[in-house]
Amino acid sequence: MLHRKKRVELSSDFLAWLRHGTPGFQQAPFTHEIVLAAEQLNLHADPADRFLAATAQVLDLTLVTADQRLLGLGTFRTLSNR
């Protein structure tokens, strides 16, 4: 969506990877537990950010992001990609 709006530039290699996936990577399930955790986060209202953060929290993952609003919140691990 952000690519279509020209807010993010994605390479053709990355777009191909999105379409076909990569061995060794799995999609995270979107569960009721993640939805409930998203509601409990002390975070801004952007639903995509809330679901990403809650997914990292519930599944004990590290969220890699450049978004300063998500880095270092303390309820899940983050890693800056800048």
Backbone as XML, in Angstrom:
<?xml version="1.0"?>
<chain id="A" units="angstrom">
  <residue number="1" name="MET">
    <atom name="N" x="0.820" y="-1.185" z="0.000"/>
    <atom name="CA" x="0.000" y="0.000" z="0.000"/>
    <atom name="C" x="0.871" y="1.258" z="0.000"/>
  </residue>
  <residue number="2" name="LEU">
    <atom name="N" x="1.875" y="1.294" z="0.882"/>
    <atom name="CA" x="2.758" y="2.462" z="0.922"/>
    <atom name="C" x="3.554" y="2.587" z="-0.369"/>
  </residue>
  <residue number="3" name="HIS">
    <atom name="N" x="3.872" y="1.454" z="-0.983"/>
    <atom name="CA" x="4.578" y="1.476" z="-2.264"/>
    <atom name="C" x="3.684" y="2.089" z="-3.345"/>
  </residue>
  <residue number="4" name="ARG">
    <atom name="N" x="2.417" y="1.688" z="-3.367"/>
    <atom name="CA" x="1.479" y="2.259" z="-4.346"/>
    <atom name="C" x="1.311" y="3.760" z="-4.158"/>
  </residue>
  <residue number="5" name="LYS">
    <atom name="N" x="1.341" y="4.208" z="-2.898"/>
    <atom name="CA" x="1.193" y="5.633" z="-2.605"/>
    <atom name="C" x="2.503" y="6.393" z="-2.788"/>
  </residue>
  <residue number="6" name="LYS">
    <atom name="N" x="3.561" y="5.662" z="-3.182"/>
    <atom name="CA" x="4.888" y="6.222" z="-3.414"/>
    <atom name="C" x="5.511" y="6.803" z="-2.145"/>
  </residue>
  <residue number="7" name="ARG">
    <atom name="N" x="5.124" y="6.245" z="-0.981"/>
    <atom name="CA" x="5.722" y="6.662" z="0.292"/>
    <atom name="C" x="6.903" y="5.781" z="0.655"/>
  </residue>
  <residue number="8" name="VAL">
    <atom name="N" x="6.978" y="4.590" z="0.023"/>
    <atom name="CA" x="8.076" y="3.658" z="0.233"/>
    <atom name="C" x="8.496" y="3.137" z="-1.129"/>
  </residue>
  <residue number="9" name="GLU">
    <atom name="N" x="9.797" y="3.086" z="-1.366"/>
    <atom name="CA" x="10.301" y="2.553" z="-2.627"/>
    <atom name="C" x="10.792" y="1.126" z="-2.388"/>
  </residue>
  <residue number="10" name="LEU">
    <atom name="N" x="10.266" y="0.181" z="-3.180"/>
    <atom name="CA" x="10.648" y="-1.218" z="-3.058"/>
    <atom name="C" x="11.265" y="-1.694" z="-4.365"/>
  </residue>
  <residue number="11" name="SER">
    <atom name="N" x="12.351" y="-2.435" z="-4.253"/>
    <atom name="CA" x="13.009" y="-2.950" z="-5.453"/>
    <atom name="C" x="12.183" y="-4.079" z="-6.066"/>
  </residue>
  <residue number="12" name="SER">
    <atom name="N" x="12.418" y="-4.351" z="-7.341"/>
    <atom name="CA" x="11.705" y="-5.447" z="-8.002"/>
    <atom name="C" x="12.086" y="-6.785" z="-7.377"/>
  </residue>
  <residue number="13" name="ASP">
    <atom name="N" x="13.334" y="-6.927" z="-6.887"/>
    <atom name="CA" x="13.752" y="-8.160" z="-6.206"/>
    <atom name="C" x="12.931" y="-8.374" z="-4.939"/>
  </residue>
  <residue number="14" name="PHE">
    <atom name="N" x="12.739" y="-7.315" z="-4.184"/>
    <atom name="CA" x="11.967" y="-7.431" z="-2.947"/>
    <atom name="C" x="10.514" y="-7.764" z="-3.247"/>
  </residue>
  <residue number="15" name="LEU">
    <atom name="N" x="9.952" y="-7.144" z="-4.262"/>
    <atom name="CA" x="8.563" y="-7.439" z="-4.628"/>
    <atom name="C" x="8.414" y="-8.892" z="-5.062"/>
  </residue>
  <residue number="16" name="ALA">
    <atom name="N" x="9.396" y="-9.427" z="-5.792"/>
    <atom name="CA" x="9.366" y="-10.837" z="-6.186"/>
    <atom name="C" x="9.440" y="-11.729" z="-4.951"/>
  </residue>
  <residue number="17" name="TRP">
    <atom name="N" x="10.273" y="-11.349" z="-3.989"/>
    <atom name="CA" x="10.383" y="-12.110" z="-2.737"/>
    <atom name="C" x="9.043" y="-12.129" z="-2.004"/>
  </residue>
  <residue number="18" name="LEU">
    <atom name="N" x="8.361" y="-10.989" z="-1.974"/>
    <atom name="CA" x="7.051" y="-10.933" z="-1.322"/>
    <atom name="C" x="6.054" y="-11.862" z="-1.998"/>
  </residue>
  <residue number="19" name="ARG">
    <atom name="N" x="6.108" y="-11.912" z="-3.310"/>
    <atom name="CA" x="5.151" y="-12.739" z="-4.051"/>
    <atom name="C" x="5.412" y="-14.234" z="-3.857"/>
  </residue>
  <residue number="20" name="HIS">
    <atom name="N" x="6.675" y="-14.620" z="-3.771"/>
    <atom name="CA" x="7.022" y="-16.043" z="-3.779"/>
    <atom name="C" x="7.535" y="-16.574" z="-2.450"/>
  </residue>
  <residue number="21" name="GLY">
    <atom name="N" x="7.867" y="-15.690" z="-1.533"/>
    <atom name="CA" x="8.368" y="-16.143" z="-0.239"/>
    <atom name="C" x="9.804" y="-16.613" z="-0.320"/>
  </residue>
  <residue number="22" name="THR">
    <atom name="N" x="10.340" y="-16.960" z="0.808"/>
    <atom name="CA" x="11.717" y="-17.417" z="0.902"/>
    <atom name="C" x="11.759" y="-18.622" z="1.832"/>
  </residue>
  <residue number="23" name="PRO">
    <atom name="N" x="12.435" y="-19.694" z="1.424"/>
    <atom name="CA" x="12.544" y="-20.857" z="2.317"/>
    <atom name="C" x="13.146" y="-20.454" z="3.667"/>
  </residue>
  <residue number="24" name="GLY">
    <atom name="N" x="12.610" y="-21.016" z="4.722"/>
    <atom name="CA" x="13.104" y="-20.718" z="6.060"/>
    <atom name="C" x="12.331" y="-19.621" z="6.768"/>
  </residue>
  <residue number="25" name="PHE">
    <atom name="N" x="11.495" y="-18.911" z="6.052"/>
    <atom name="CA" x="10.665" y="-17.863" z="6.651"/>
    <atom name="C" x="9.238" y="-18.366" z="6.740"/>
  </residue>
  <residue number="26" name="GLN">
    <atom name="N" x="8.552" y="-17.972" z="7.793"/>
    <atom name="CA" x="7.158" y="-18.343" z="7.957"/>
    <atom name="C" x="6.328" y="-17.099" z="8.211"/>
  </residue>
  <residue number="27" name="GLN">
    <atom name="N" x="5.085" y="-17.146" z="7.809"/>
    <atom name="CA" x="4.170" y="-16.071" z="8.121"/>
    <atom name="C" x="3.692" y="-16.235" z="9.553"/>
  </residue>
  <residue number="28" name="ALA">
    <atom name="N" x="3.557" y="-15.131" z="10.252"/>
    <atom name="CA" x="3.029" y="-15.174" z="11.615"/>
    <atom name="C" x="1.511" y="-15.246" z="11.543"/>
  </residue>
  <residue number="29" name="PRO">
    <atom name="N" x="0.904" y="-16.094" z="12.349"/>
    <atom name="CA" x="-0.556" y="-16.182" z="12.346"/>
    <atom name="C" x="-1.174" y="-14.929" z="12.980"/>
  </residue>
  <residue number="30" name="PHE">
    <atom name="N" x="-2.329" y="-14.558" z="12.494"/>
    <atom name="CA" x="-3.069" y="-13.429" z="13.055"/>
    <atom name="C" x="-4.146" y="-14.024" z="13.945"/>
  </residue>
  <residue number="31" name="THR">
    <atom name="N" x="-3.876" y="-14.071" z="15.240"/>
    <atom name="CA" x="-4.744" y="-14.778" z="16.170"/>
    <atom name="C" x="-5.520" y="-13.821" z="17.071"/>
  </residue>
  <residue number="32" name="HIS">
    <atom name="N" x="-6.503" y="-14.362" z="17.767"/>
    <atom name="CA" x="-7.264" y="-13.550" z="18.715"/>
    <atom name="C" x="-6.347" y="-13.040" z="19.831"/>
  </residue>
  <residue number="33" name="GLU">
    <atom name="N" x="-5.339" y="-13.822" z="20.202"/>
    <atom name="CA" x="-4.405" y="-13.393" z="21.244"/>
    <atom name="C" x="-3.639" y="-12.135" z="20.808"/>
  </residue>
  <residue number="34" name="ILE">
    <atom name="N" x="-3.257" y="-12.085" z="19.544"/>
    <atom name="CA" x="-2.550" y="-10.910" z="19.012"/>
    <atom name="C" x="-3.486" y="-9.704" z="18.963"/>
  </residue>
  <residue number="35" name="VAL">
    <atom name="N" x="-4.718" y="-9.913" z="18.557"/>
    <atom name="CA" x="-5.691" y="-8.815" z="18.520"/>
    <atom name="C" x="-5.911" y="-8.247" z="19.914"/>
  </residue>
  <residue number="36" name="LEU">
    <atom name="N" x="-6.072" y="-9.120" z="20.904"/>
    <atom name="CA" x="-6.267" y="-8.652" z="22.283"/>
    <atom name="C" x="-5.025" y="-7.926" z="22.800"/>
  </residue>
  <residue number="37" name="ALA">
    <atom name="N" x="-3.837" y="-8.431" z="22.480"/>
    <atom name="CA" x="-2.601" y="-7.775" z="22.908"/>
    <atom name="C" x="-2.467" y="-6.398" z="22.255"/>
  </residue>
  <residue number="38" name="ALA">
    <atom name="N" x="-2.893" y="-6.272" z="20.997"/>
    <atom name="CA" x="-2.823" y="-4.986" z="20.292"/>
    <atom name="C" x="-3.672" y="-3.936" z="21.000"/>
  </residue>
  <residue number="39" name="GLU">
    <atom name="N" x="-4.813" y="-4.354" z="21.527"/>
    <atom name="CA" x="-5.698" y="-3.434" z="22.251"/>
    <atom name="C" x="-5.063" y="-2.950" z="23.552"/>
  </residue>
  <residue number="40" name="GLN">
    <atom name="N" x="-4.209" y="-3.764" z="24.156"/>
    <atom name="CA" x="-3.629" y="-3.443" z="25.460"/>
    <atom name="C" x="-2.356" y="-2.600" z="25.362"/>
  </residue>
  <residue number="41" name="LEU">
    <atom name="N" x="-1.764" y="-2.502" z="24.181"/>
    <atom name="CA" x="-0.508" y="-1.764" z="24.035"/>
    <atom name="C" x="-0.697" y="-0.274" z="24.259"/>
  </residue>
  <residue number="42" name="ASN">
    <atom name="N" x="0.255" y="0.320" z="24.936"/>
    <atom name="CA" x="0.280" y="1.763" z="25.120"/>
    <atom name="C" x="1.018" y="2.352" z="23.920"/>
  </residue>
  <residue number="43" name="LEU">
    <atom name="N" x="0.285" y="2.520" z="22.831"/>
    <atom name="CA" x="0.877" y="2.875" z="21.549"/>
    <atom name="C" x="-0.095" y="3.749" z="20.774"/>
  </residue>
  <residue number="44" name="HIS">
    <atom name="N" x="0.428" y="4.482" z="19.790"/>
    <atom name="CA" x="-0.414" y="5.324" z="18.951"/>
    <atom name="C" x="-1.476" y="4.490" z="18.231"/>
  </residue>
  <residue number="45" name="ALA">
    <atom name="N" x="-2.388" y="5.134" z="17.578"/>
    <atom name="CA" x="-3.594" y="4.478" z="17.062"/>
    <atom name="C" x="-3.424" y="3.713" z="15.750"/>
  </residue>
  <residue number="46" name="ASP">
    <atom name="N" x="-2.279" y="3.796" z="15.075"/>
    <atom name="CA" x="-2.105" y="3.119" z="13.785"/>
    <atom name="C" x="-2.293" y="1.607" z="13.959"/>
  </residue>
  <residue number="47" name="PRO">
    <atom name="N" x="-3.355" y="1.026" z="13.376"/>
    <atom name="CA" x="-3.627" y="-0.394" z="13.597"/>
    <atom name="C" x="-2.522" y="-1.308" z="13.073"/>
  </residue>
  <residue number="48" name="ALA">
    <atom name="N" x="-1.892" y="-0.963" z="11.968"/>
    <atom name="CA" x="-0.812" y="-1.807" z="11.435"/>
    <atom name="C" x="0.341" y="-1.874" z="12.429"/>
  </residue>
  <residue number="49" name="ASP">
    <atom name="N" x="0.740" y="-0.735" z="12.980"/>
    <atom name="CA" x="1.811" y="-0.719" z="13.973"/>
    <atom name="C" x="1.415" y="-1.501" z="15.215"/>
  </residue>
  <residue number="50" name="ARG">
    <atom name="N" x="0.178" y="-1.361" z="15.636"/>
    <atom name="CA" x="-0.299" y="-2.078" z="16.816"/>
    <atom name="C" x="-0.246" y="-3.590" z="16.595"/>
  </residue>
  <residue number="51" name="PHE">
    <atom name="N" x="-0.657" y="-4.049" z="15.405"/>
    <atom name="CA" x="-0.642" y="-5.485" z="15.125"/>
    <atom name="C" x="0.784" y="-6.013" z="14.975"/>
  </residue>
  <residue number="52" name="LEU">
    <atom name="N" x="1.670" y="-5.235" z="14.365"/>
    <atom name="CA" x="3.077" y="-5.652" z="14.271"/>
    <atom name="C" x="3.692" y="-5.778" z="15.666"/>
  </residue>
  <residue number="53" name="ALA">
    <atom name="N" x="3.463" y="-4.779" z="16.496"/>
    <atom name="CA" x="4.017" y="-4.784" z="17.852"/>
    <atom name="C" x="3.432" y="-5.932" z="18.672"/>
  </residue>
  <residue number="54" name="ALA">
    <atom name="N" x="2.144" y="-6.139" z="18.582"/>
    <atom name="CA" x="1.506" y="-7.210" z="19.346"/>
    <atom name="C" x="1.979" y="-8.584" z="18.864"/>
  </residue>
  <residue number="55" name="THR">
    <atom name="N" x="2.191" y="-8.736" z="17.574"/>
    <atom name="CA" x="2.695" y="-9.999" z="17.042"/>
    <atom name="C" x="4.081" y="-10.288" z="17.603"/>
  </residue>
  <residue number="56" name="ALA">
    <atom name="N" x="4.945" y="-9.276" z="17.616"/>
    <atom name="CA" x="6.283" y="-9.449" z="18.195"/>
    <atom name="C" x="6.189" y="-9.809" z="19.669"/>
  </residue>
  <residue number="57" name="GLN">
    <atom name="N" x="5.303" y="-9.163" z="20.366"/>
    <atom name="CA" x="5.146" y="-9.407" z="21.806"/>
    <atom name="C" x="4.636" y="-10.826" z="22.077"/>
  </residue>
  <residue number="58" name="VAL">
    <atom name="N" x="3.554" y="-11.210" z="21.433"/>
    <atom name="CA" x="2.919" y="-12.501" z="21.697"/>
    <atom name="C" x="3.800" y="-13.669" z="21.248"/>
  </residue>
  <residue number="59" name="LEU">
    <atom name="N" x="4.440" y="-13.534" z="20.101"/>
    <atom name="CA" x="5.241" y="-14.634" z="19.564"/>
    <atom name="C" x="6.704" y="-14.559" z="20.007"/>
  </residue>
  <residue number="60" name="ASP">
    <atom name="N" x="7.019" y="-13.597" z="20.876"/>
    <atom name="CA" x="8.374" y="-13.425" z="21.398"/>
    <atom name="C" x="9.389" y="-13.256" z="20.267"/>
  </residue>
  <residue number="61" name="LEU">
    <atom name="N" x="9.072" y="-12.326" z="19.368"/>
    <atom name="CA" x="9.932" y="-12.019" z="18.226"/>
    <atom name="C" x="10.591" y="-10.664" z="18.425"/>
  </residue>
  <residue number="62" name="THR">
    <atom name="N" x="11.610" y="-10.387" z="17.634"/>
    <atom name="CA" x="12.227" y="-9.065" z="17.600"/>
    <atom name="C" x="11.667" y="-8.320" z="16.398"/>
  </residue>
  <residue number="63" name="LEU">
    <atom name="N" x="11.113" y="-7.140" z="16.636"/>
    <atom name="CA" x="10.569" y="-6.316" z="15.561"/>
    <atom name="C" x="11.680" y="-5.428" z="15.022"/>
  </residue>
  <residue number="64" name="VAL">
    <atom name="N" x="12.002" y="-5.579" z="13.747"/>
    <atom name="CA" x="13.016" y="-4.752" z="13.091"/>
    <atom name="C" x="12.282" y="-3.616" z="12.402"/>
  </residue>
  <residue number="65" name="THR">
    <atom name="N" x="12.618" y="-2.381" z="12.794"/>
    <atom name="CA" x="11.884" y="-1.225" z="12.288"/>
    <atom name="C" x="12.742" y="0.029" z="12.326"/>
  </residue>
  <residue number="66" name="ALA">
    <atom name="N" x="12.370" y="0.999" z="11.520"/>
    <atom name="CA" x="12.984" y="2.320" z="11.583"/>
    <atom name="C" x="12.061" y="3.311" z="12.279"/>
  </residue>
  <residue number="67" name="ASP">
    <atom name="N" x="10.880" y="2.859" z="12.652"/>
    <atom name="CA" x="9.874" y="3.729" z="13.266"/>
    <atom name="C" x="10.263" y="4.036" z="14.714"/>
  </residue>
  <residue number="68" name="GLN">
    <atom name="N" x="10.610" y="5.277" z="14.965"/>
    <atom name="CA" x="11.038" y="5.689" z="16.304"/>
    <atom name="C" x="9.942" y="5.480" z="17.344"/>
  </residue>
  <residue number="69" name="ARG">
    <atom name="N" x="8.694" y="5.502" z="16.914"/>
    <atom name="CA" x="7.583" y="5.309" z="17.855"/>
    <atom name="C" x="7.512" y="3.873" z="18.362"/>
  </residue>
  <residue number="70" name="LEU">
    <atom name="N" x="8.092" y="2.938" z="17.620"/>
    <atom name="CA" x="8.052" y="1.533" z="18.018"/>
    <atom name="C" x="9.330" y="1.080" z="18.724"/>
  </residue>
  <residue number="71" name="LEU">
    <atom name="N" x="10.424" y="1.752" z="18.439"/>
    <atom name="CA" x="11.707" y="1.332" z="19.013"/>
    <atom name="C" x="11.751" y="1.564" z="20.518"/>
  </residue>
  <residue number="72" name="GLY">
    <atom name="N" x="12.149" y="0.555" z="21.240"/>
    <atom name="CA" x="12.382" y="0.690" z="22.669"/>
    <atom name="C" x="11.148" y="0.872" z="23.530"/>
  </residue>
  <residue number="73" name="LEU">
    <atom name="N" x="10.007" y="0.367" z="23.108"/>
    <atom name="CA" x="8.798" y="0.499" z="23.929"/>
    <atom name="C" x="8.877" y="-0.325" z="25.208"/>
  </residue>
  <residue number="74" name="GLY">
    <atom name="N" x="9.659" y="-1.407" z="25.170"/>
    <atom name="CA" x="9.871" y="-2.197" z="26.371"/>
    <atom name="C" x="8.959" y="-3.393" z="26.539"/>
  </residue>
  <residue number="75" name="THR">
    <atom name="N" x="7.873" y="-3.504" z="25.781"/>
    <atom name="CA" x="6.982" y="-4.648" z="25.922"/>
    <atom name="C" x="7.347" y="-5.779" z="24.957"/>
  </residue>
  <residue number="76" name="PHE">
    <atom name="N" x="8.291" y="-5.523" z="24.053"/>
    <atom name="CA" x="8.793" y="-6.510" z="23.111"/>
    <atom name="C" x="10.153" y="-6.018" z="22.624"/>
  </residue>
  <residue number="77" name="ARG">
    <atom name="N" x="10.929" y="-6.935" z="22.056"/>
    <atom name="CA" x="12.266" y="-6.568" z="21.571"/>
    <atom name="C" x="12.169" y="-5.861" z="20.233"/>
  </residue>
  <residue number="78" name="THR">
    <atom name="N" x="12.997" y="-4.833" z="20.075"/>
    <atom name="CA" x="13.069" y="-4.110" z="18.816"/>
    <atom name="C" x="14.525" y="-3.996" z="18.389"/>
  </residue>
  <residue number="79" name="LEU">
    <atom name="N" x="14.727" y="-3.808" z="17.094"/>
    <atom name="CA" x="16.051" y="-3.610" z="16.513"/>
    <atom name="C" x="15.906" y="-2.559" z="15.432"/>
  </residue>
  <residue number="80" name="SER">
    <atom name="N" x="16.701" y="-1.527" z="15.503"/>
    <atom name="CA" x="16.641" y="-0.467" z="14.498"/>
    <atom name="C" x="17.273" y="-0.962" z="13.201"/>
  </residue>
  <residue number="81" name="ASN">
    <atom name="N" x="16.624" y="-0.672" z="12.096"/>
    <atom name="CA" x="17.208" y="-1.051" z="10.814"/>
    <atom name="C" x="17.865" y="0.135" z="10.112"/>
  </residue>
  <residue number="82" name="ARG">
    <atom name="N" x="18.211" y="1.147" z="10.893"/>
    <atom name="CA" x="18.936" y="2.311" z="10.343"/>
    <atom name="C" x="20.235" y="2.470" z="11.045"/>
  </residue>
</chain>
